[in-house]
Amino acid sequence: MKSLFRLFVATLILCSVNSFAQDEYPEDKPKVPFQPMLSFGTGSYLFKGDIVGPKKNFLMGNQGYHFGAKMNMTDNLDLTFLIGNGKLNEKNDVDTASFSSDVKTAGLGLRYSFNNISQNSKLTPFLSIGGELLNFKTKSRTESRKTETAIAIPMGIGVMLDVSERIGLDMGLRYHYTLTDMIDGVE
């Protein structure tokens, strides 16, 4: 009985060593990432301009949403297409200057991921820059303006968490530099 048990243990050890001895098959090719990858996110929209209210800081803003697609151009560089929807407003009771603006965006961007820095980590830092069309309609206390369009340059920094090969969660900060001074209705 002892010799049968020893034979069983020896067979078990040899089988387990053989099962972990080979990492991959020689004919395996590297997997191409799933293209395009879709993204959906939310964020806080905050206005910095002519009208400044007493209750805003960089953590407080209006809820906004974005949806888009991402295509890998190289290991570190991605082309992104995003559309967004948000609301900007500011209340200033001191000089009765207040506004509310519905904002919609659509644009293209490039995102550089620092994969070389975080090769063995699931967290990857990134930088992004792009161009977008900004469509907005502003209402002030005294008047409602027609819908206007402007150009904006979104710039961002953040960290991506790789959940799997096809799923990544981004946490970042994006700043949209607009080429108009009319979002708040004040020149």
Disulfide bonds with the S-S distance in Angstrom:
none
